[in-house]
Amino acid sequence: MRMAVAGASGYVGGVLVERLTADGHTVVALGRNAKTLPDGVGVEPVEVDVADLDALTDALRGSDAAYYLVHSMTTGGDFRSRDRELAETFGAAAAAAGVGRIVYLGGLGEDPTSEHLQSRQEVGRALGDAGVPVVELRAAVILGAGSISFEMLRHITGRLPVMVCPRWVRTRIQPLAERDLLEYLVQSLAVEPRVYEVGGADVTSYEEMIEAYARVRGLRPRLIVNIPLLTPHLSAYWVDLVTPVDRDVSHSLIESLTTEVVVQDPGPTAAAFTVEPLGLDDSIRAALDSQLERAPIRIFDRGNGVDAGIYAIVVDVPMDPELAGALDDDLGAIGGSQAWYGFAIGWWLRITFGRLFGERMKLGAAAEVTKGARVDWWTVVERDPGVLLLASVDWFFGEAWLGWQLRVSADGTRATLHQVGALRTKGVPGVVYWFLLVPIHRRVFRNLAELRVSRARAAMRAGTTSAGGGAATSRTGAFPDAG
């Protein structure tokens, strides 16, 4: 089928596009900024403003169904009217384009007092005003890496062994695993259009979610001190202090946390869908495992800083395209020597320091540096011409990645060695480790990238590099422009 996804640059939109294309569908990914839209096989990115009826109608034309994943996530102003108007426009455009149905992800809550939850339910009604059948899924917190609610849970639990919490942490909630949400969204293409309430197997609370995250992540139990007088407004500023989550988004979410979001009528959902939802612990475990599995796919697209709990330092070093073969030989020479990394004493100190926490980092070469091989304290995740990506998932401080990717301009005249070092921190020790070593890492990683180029240049001059080397290729077939 041909599907349109409005809000494709968001968390749910991104994972939904992946799922739909994996199922063999063609996806028209809609968003206001083309640079943030997903791409790849089966994806047609379209930059469009949902408020523009004519442009939106053109974008939707030919689609069998359309997913609507657009919400205002800011506080203040008349966002409810804006959301309602956008939904009415989308519904009218879908009707004019001949779209068969709209699938909308809204919010649970019976007679909610939260303006954001009220707005989500208003949007569901507005989408159908033009006559297109609407399947509305009402859900609570989504447990998946990248979900704002999950990232708040991750950072609060990971950074605070002792925390002062407001009374809303005991509000009843029925979180849903990302895996189950995607299944509901896909099956929504074939069910009777109406409102369906969807939730996980467990009715829980934010306090229990914090305890569950610590348990699943292997952290010590968290001490939670409840302060009933701490209002949602004040607690929003507290969340600002301890998490990197965008404050506009976190404030709007916290404003809705005083409302119970629990499935009230499970009958229609159970009759229409075949999903067997996961419980709380399994949902968190699935979110963490899925992130670990997907992280290498987009590791070279990361920027400096933290995104979905993974901290990264990116270094780009210009180089002569003629060094491609020598560079590739050098990447294949990893293993068995600290000298390959440069600053050998620093790496020796890191290995020694890790032993205090039970790490057993050892040097070791492989017969051939190929995917799955063990080299030093790493496992090779990806190895292509001009590409080497390493992973270590058994560090005390978290899961780490280190990778190099040669990027050559389309005309072949310019090249850049793109290097990424990343860490998904584990608990307070992981966060402290990362932030204490950021100044050192910036220098060490810069030296590491420059060393790759200098070693390639030296090998080229000495004539010890293999012949050719060819044009470097990536997982998509061609590197982005180096400029």
Phi, psi and omega in degrees: 000166176249121185239145172252141178233108176273128187091029185291342181276352179279178182299303182296318180301318181296312181288330177292318177301317177301315182294315182296317179291326176296330178279358176097007180274158170266134185238126171267107183271114185256138177188165182282338182234112184300329183293337182262000183276147176293156176221190180117186183296128177086002182247132175243097180289133179227120177277117183206146175267125182298339179282347182268099187300312184295313181295321180293320177300316178298320182292327183275343186300131180095353180275136178285325180211161181223134175263134180246111184233040185253127177214147169283130180242034179240162177257159179082161180073177181266064184291333181295316178296319180297314179298319181295317179297318179297319180295319178298318179296317181296316179298319179294319179294320179297320178295316181293330182273353179080025178292136185287323179200158175246133173250125186236135176259107180252203185236142175291167176133120180269118184048058185294145175272341180290131178297325181292320177290322176299318180297319181298322180285327174297321180299318179302320179288320183294328181299329183267003184299331183271001174102355178284131178300138183237130168258113181253117175263122177256120185229166176257222179295135175261125181265095179199146181297120183113336173295133183301318180297319179292322179292324174298315178299315181299311186286321178298313182290319183289331186262344187235103174290335176231132183220145175262122187236148177281176184292340182292348178291348178258004176296136181289139184210151181235081184293155184234133178293145176305318180303315182288322177302313181299321179293319176298317181296320180291314181291343178295346178288346187232006182261168177294131179296125177179185177272132176234132175268129183233139179202167179285182183286340185245134167268124189220204177215168179295325178298315179291329176294321177298314180296320181292319179299315179300319181295312183291324182280354179080028179263163176293150177304138181272139176269118183249121178252116182274130177242098185301332184278354179282108185283162176304323181296314179291321181293335177297321178290328176295318178297323178302325184287330190248356179228153177272011182293140179307127188292326178298318181290313182297323180294320180292325178292314182296328178299334182264359187283353177277351180264131175292131179239088185226143178297126180262327184228086184283348186303305181301321180293315180297326181285329187266332186245157179255013184287135172247096190296149176283158172278180187299305183299315181294327178294316178294317180297318179295323179296316181291318180294320180296320178297318180298323181287322184273340187307315182297335186297322184245018187298325182280354177266359183286152173253178178293144178108198185251138176214120180053044175079001179250122180266141184220149170236124184248136179230133175239129180236118177297147178206165179283128179305334181293346180275003185305314181295317180294321178297317180297321176299320181293320177298325179283354181264004181296146173117126172092357183211129175291338181297332180298328181275343187077164180047056188303323181296325179294317179292326176296320177295321179296317179297315181295317179299320181296331180295334177296338183248015176090004178285149178230068180280122182229147175286146178185131181265160176246152178301324176210135181278092179232168181304129181095347181288151175262123175230125184051233182261023184239161165245134180285118181268324181212137177214107176227170176305122180077008182226132171217123178234127182245152177220147173222115186254007183241025175283149177296327187272356180137193180260135188237151175225145176218124185215156177230140179218122176278126180245123182242136180296159184302326181271000176075011184264344182228149179214152177221136170270116182259120183238137179230128170244127186221152180216126169267104189292154179237105176069189181299316179303320180294318179295314180298316179303313183297309186289327177293326185262001180306312179299321180290315180300320180301318180287315182296316181292324175298314178297322181297316179292316180295327178296322179301316182290318182293323177293321178295319179295318180295319179295323179295316180294324182279351180072024182262359180278157178290156181290148174080249185105327174066180177280130179292142177231153179246187182297340180260358175106337179205138181287151174294163181300135184286344184284000000 
